Amino acid sequence: MMISPLHQSALTTPDAIAIEDGQDTYSYSTLSTMVSNLAMSLQTQGLQRGDIVGCLSHNNLEMICLYWACIDSGWVFLPLSPRLSNQQINQLIDTYQVAWLWTDNPSRYSDIDGVQGLDLSLCIQANASPAAVKISPHIASNIILTSGSSGAPKAAVHCLLNHIASAQGAASYIPVSPNDSWLLSLPLFHIGGLAILHRCTLAGARIVLRHLATSLAAQLQQSNISHVSLVPTQALQILAQQPQSLTQVKALLLGGGMIEPQLIDSLNALNIKAYTSYGMTEMSSQITTAKANLAGHHGRPLPARQLKLVDGVIWVKGECLFLGYLTPQGVSLPVDEQGWFCTQDKGQLNDKGQLMILGRADNMFICGGENVHPEQLEAVLITHPNVAQAIVFAMPDPVFGHLPAAIIDYVAANDAVPLNSASIDLINAQLSQLIAQKLARFMRPRRYFSWPKQVVSSGIKAPRKLIIAAVQQPQAE
């Protein structure tokens, strides 16, 4: 038994700032009191130990308080993307037997069925300070929905110990101190966002909430940010617009996709302290980490993680490994007899034992006898200034077996000059040339599709299979 990291930091560094939200700041002592009061108030509303508490919200103070209140009270925190439709929310509530829901948009309650709404507005206060409760770090604490490359979400269940082991191991490579501040640039319904919460809380560091009305680059310049986590597309956009906003950052952690050497070159030229990582929801975020390098490796496993390759596929285990997937039959952990979990990612180790990522095993296809990993092409495609997102997939071909095709989320370089069919044709020609310059010529996409706007992405990763199916649908009709 233990007290939560939040209350522990409130004891050791009570006056340190825990949350910065615009002009308002909250110390660890204040946040600890608010969370304790919230937990007691929600208990009087009828929440029972083991209940699943849905949270449909953008990152905010209330959401963070609700998470730590769930930790204190033995409730299971289920953060949900506000981009999900009401129909999707209702389906998730029914599938996972969600008992309670809080949302930062109360108008949505009227269209969501079978769940009791929570009102946190009168609960989050900082008056009398109750004693911190003892908790078990081994019981289920949260659920993160992860669809991987498919459209059907899996409910990954973690315990607090998973997150503590993850944060401690991450800090062994990228230190975090009470004087540091980490921008919460990733949503809390994504494992990367929840990982930032734990890293900062364990260290007594400051979590800076995103100002949605301000660009990411502008906030990096305006706020005193020491650490930030970005996906490659975010980093490329900042470097194209305001590269100086990253020069004062002590640590830029890149993850969530393959990284093109051009991005590493740009960061090195500005002396930005960048790190790359390989991680996944099931391992509570980071597995390996390295300084950003042109060799393309992601380092070795951090403490509390183990990694091995079986026929080129990555298997992992350790204290960070989740409790399992929530199913109608209960929590199921798909591991082998020795406790190893198959990631379905293809990789290899270099001569120094550092991990190189090739891509998803189920995404790879063969073109004229050559293996094609779509992620390698996508990493090159997104370096083009008119490409926000890219997905490469295999199209059947009677001669080569399969040929690469690309789905592109086109963006105008200048808002005043919208894209038209002629400019898109020009961009496609440039993309084919870019692939031919960076990779083997046979890997260039033979056909380009526009991004299907009807498919809504609920996370920072696009639902790959749904998007591919959407562009293939007209061909089948």
N, C-alpha and C positions, 0 to 999 in steps of 0.2 A: 504493500500500500504506500501511497505517496500523495503529496499535494501537487496540483497541476503546475506546469512550468510558469504559467501566468502568476499564480499566487507566490511561487518561489521567487520570481523576479521582483514582486512587490515587497517581499521581505528583505532581499539583498540590495536592491537598487530602487527604493520606493519613489524617489523623486525623478528618476530618469523618465524621459518622454517615451511612452509606448506607442501612441498613435498621433500622427499629424494629419489633420483633416482641414485643408484650407488654412484659415486663420486660427483655428482651434487646435489645442494640443491637450492630451490626456496622459498623466503620469501613470506608471505601473501601479502605484498605490490607488489612484482614482479608478483605473480600469478594473482592478481587482475587486474593489467595493461595488462597482456597477454590476459586474458579472455575478457576484454573490447575491446581490439584491434581486437581479433578474431571475436567477435560478429559484430563489424562494418564492417569488411572485408567480412564476410559471407552475411551480409545484401546487400552489393553491388553485390553479385553473384545472387541475386534474391530470397533468402529465405523469405517466408512470415509467418506472425504470425499464429500459429496453424499447420504449416507444421510438418510432422513426419520426423525426421532425424535419419536414421539408422546408427549404429556404429558397424562395424564388426572388432573387435580388441581384442587383449590381453590388460590387464591393462597397461596403460602407461600415460605419461604426457599429450599427445595430447587428449586422451580420456577424461581425467579429465577436461581439458580446454573446450572441446566441450560440456560437460555436463553443466558446469556453464554458457557458452555462450547461451545454449538453455534456461536456467533459465532466463537470462537477456532479451532474445529476444522473449519469448513466443513460442518457438518451442518445440516440444515434442521429447524427447530423447529416442531412442529405441536401447539399447545395444544388440548385437547378438553374440552368441558364434562362434568363428572361427572354431569350429569343425563341424558346420553345413555344409552340402554339398551345392554346388551352386544351385542345384534343390530345396532344402529346402529354401534357401535364396530367390530365385525367387518366390516361392509360398507365402512366408511371405510378400514380397513386394507387390504382387498382392492382397493378402487378406486384408492387413491393409493400402493399398494405401500409401506406403512409397514414399515420393517425392525425398529425397536426401539420399546419402550414403557416409560415409567415412570408409576406411579400412586401416589398417597398412600393408596390403599386396596388393599393387596396381595391381598385375597381375590378381587378381580375378575380377577386373572391366570388363574384356573382356567377362566373362561368366555370368554376372549378367545383367538382362534386365529391362527396364522400370523405371530406376531411374537415376538421375543425380549424377555423382561422385563429391566429394569435395576434394580439395587439401589444407591441412592445413599447409603445410610446409612453405609457405611464410606469413601465417597469424599470427602465434604465435610469437609475439615479445614483448619486454618490453621497448618501447621507450616512447612516450608521453603518459600521463596518463589521459584518458577521465574520466568525472564524472560518478559515479555509477548511474545506472538508477533505478527508482522506479518500482517495480513489484508487481503483485497480487499473494499471496501465495495460492490462492484458485483454480487457473486454472490448467488444466492438464500439468504436467511437464515431465513425463516419462512414459514409458511402460516397464514392466518386463514380459517376457514370462514364464509362469509356467504351466507345464503339470501335476503337482501332481503325481499321480501314473499311469497315462495313457500316451499314446503317442501323443495325440492331444493337442497342446499348447493352453492355454488361455492367452489373453493379458490383464494383470492387469494394470490399469491406476492409477497413484498417482498424487497428487499435492504436492507442496513444504511443505505446512502445515502438511501433513501426516508425512513427514520425520522429520520435526522439532519437532513435538510432540513425535515421536518415540525416537529421539536422546535425548531429554530432560528427558523423562521418564527413559531411559536406564541409563543416567548419575546419576540419583537419587540413583541407587543401585551400579553401577560401575563407580565411578568418573573418569573424564578425565580432566587433567589440561594442560596449555600451555607447561609445561615441559615434557609431555608424548609423546610417539610415538607408533602408532598402525600399525602393519604390515598388509598391504593389501593382506592377504593370500587367500581371496575369490574373485572370478571374479565380475566385476561391472555389468555383465548381470544377476547376482544373487542378490536377495534383501539383503543378508548378506554383500556383498561387498559395495553396495550403502549405507547401513547403517553406515559402517565404515567411509565412506567419510563425511557423515553429522555429526557424533559424533565428529570427529576430527575438522572439520571446525567450528562448533559451539563453541568448546572449545579453538580454536586457537592452537591445538596440531599438531604434525607432522605425516604425512602419509608416511610410508616407502613402496616403491614399491618392489615387489618380484623380485629377480634375478633368472630368469628361469634356468640359467646355474648352480645355486647353490642349494643344497638341502635345504629344509625348516629348518631342524635342524641346518645346518651349518650357515645359515643366522641369525637364532635366536642367535647363539653364536657370530657371527661377528658384528652384528648391535646392537645398544643400544635400544632394543625393550622393552617397558613397557607393552603393551597390544597385545594380539593376539587372533584371532577367528579361531577355528578348528572344523572340524567334527570328530567324534570318531575314524574313521579309521586313520586320520592324527595323532591324539594324540597317538594312539597305536603304530604306526610306529616310531614316535620320541622316545617314551619310550623304544622301543626295540633296537633302534640304538644309540641315544645320549640323554639319559634322562637328563643329566646335562644342556642341552641347554634351558630347561624350568624353571630351578630353580631361575633365576633372573627376571622372568616375574612377574609384579605386578598383572596382571589379565589374566587368560586364560578362554575364553568364549567358552563353548562347546554347539553345537547345530546340527540340521540336522539329528538326529536319536536317537534311544534309546541307553542308556548308561549302559553297564554291570558293576556291582559292582566291578569287578576285575580292571577296569580302574580307578575307584574312589579310590580304595585301593592303587594302584600304585602312583597316584598323591598325596594322603595324606602322603604316606611314604616318599616322597621327599619334603614335606611341600610346594607344589606348590599351589598357590592361584587360585583355579579353580571354575568356576561357570557353572551351567547348565541353559538352557533356553528352553522355548517352544515358538515357533514363526511361522510365515507364511508370505508369500508374501503379501497376502491380508491385513494383519495388519502391513505392513511396517517393518517387522522383529520381534523383541522380543515382546512377550505378557506377559510372566512371567519370573522371574529369581530368582535363589537361589544359595547359596554356594553349591558346589558339595557335595552330601551326600549319605550315604548308605541306607537311608530310601527310596530313589528313587523319591522324590518329586521335583518339579520345581518351588516352591514358589508361591507367590500370584501375581495378576496382577500389573504391573507397573502403574505409573500415566498416565492418558489419555487413559486407557484401562478398559473395563468392561468384565466380564466373568461369564457365568452361565452354568449349566448342565441341559439338557432336555433329560430324558430317557437315561442317560449315555453318551450323545453326547454333545460336547463343542460348545457353541454359544458365539460370541464376538461382541463388538462394541466399539466405542470411536473415538477420534480425529485421531487415527492412521489408521482407516479403510479406505481402498482405495476408489477411486471414482467409480469403477466398472470395468467390463470387456468390452473391445472394441469389438463390433460386427458390422456386415454390417449395422445394424439399428442405430448404435450409441453406447454410453456408457451405459451399463446396470448394475445396482447394485442389486444383488439378496439378499434382506433382507426382514424380516417380517415387520408387521405394526409398530412395536416399534424400528425398525432399527437394529435388531439383525441379524448377519451373521452366518450361520451354517458352521462349519469347517469340518464336517464329520469325526472328530477325536473322539475316545472314551476316556473318562477320568473319574476320580473320585476325590473327595476332601477328604483329611484325616481329623482327628479330630481337626486340627489347621487351616483348610481351605486352605491347600496347595495342589496344583494340581499334580495328578499322571496321567501319560499318559499310556493308554493301547494299542493304535494303531489306524489305520484307520478302520472306521466302515465297509467300503467296502472291506477290506482285510481279516477280521475275517471269520473263518469257523468253523464248528462243526465236531469234531472227536469223535465218540462213545459217543455222548451226552455231550462232554466237549468243551467249547469255546477255540479256539486256535487263538492267536494274533501273526501273523508271525513276527512282529517287535521284540517280546521278544526272539524268536529263533535266529533271525538275529544278535541281539546284542551279543549273546553268540558265534555264529559261527565266527564272525570277530575277536574274541580274539585269534583264532588259528593263529600261525605265517605264515602258508601257505595259508591264506585266505585274499584276498584283498577286496572282496565284496561278499555279499550273499543276495539272495532273496528266501524266503520260500513261497510256494503256495500250494493249495489244489488239490490233485489228487482224482478223484472219486473212491470209494471202495464199493462193494456190502454189506459188513458186517458193516463197521464203518461209512459209509456215505462218509467220506473223510479221507485221510491220508496225513500227511505233506510230501512234497518233497522240495528239496533245489537245487538252482542253484548257483554254486560256481565259483568265479574267483580265480583260483589257482595261487599261486606264489611260486617260488622256494626260499627256505631259503638261499641257496647258489647259486649264479649265475654260479658257476663252475660245479654244479651238476643239470642238467635240470630234470624236472619232466617227469616221464613215467607212463604207466598204472598201474604198480605195486605200485609205490609210491603214486599215486592218490588213489588207493584202500586202502592203509594204512591210508592216511589222512582222507578218508571217515569213516573208522572204528573209528578213534580217535574223529572225529566230533560227531558221534553217542554216543560215550561214554561221551563226554563233555556235550552234551545236557542232557543225562540221569543223570549226576552228578549234574547239575545246575538246571534242571527243571524236570517236571514229565516225567517218562520214555515213556509214550505214545506219547509225543511230538517229539520224535526223528524222523528225516526224514527217510522215508522208501526207498527213491531213491534219488540219486545225479546226477545232470547234470552239464556239463561244461558250463561256461559262453559263450554265443553266440557272437563271436567277430564281426559278421557282423552288430550288432546293435550298432550304435554310440550314445553315451550319450553326450548331448549338455550342460549339467550343472553338478553340484556336486551331484545331485541325479540321479540315473539311471531311465530310462523310464520303469517302472515296468511291465506294461501290454505288451509292445512290447517284452521285454526279455522273459517273460513267454510264449507268443505266439510263439516266435522263437524256444524254446526248445520243445514245444508241436507239432509243425508242422510236424516233421518226423513221429510222431505216427499216424497222420491223413492221411498220404499218403499210 
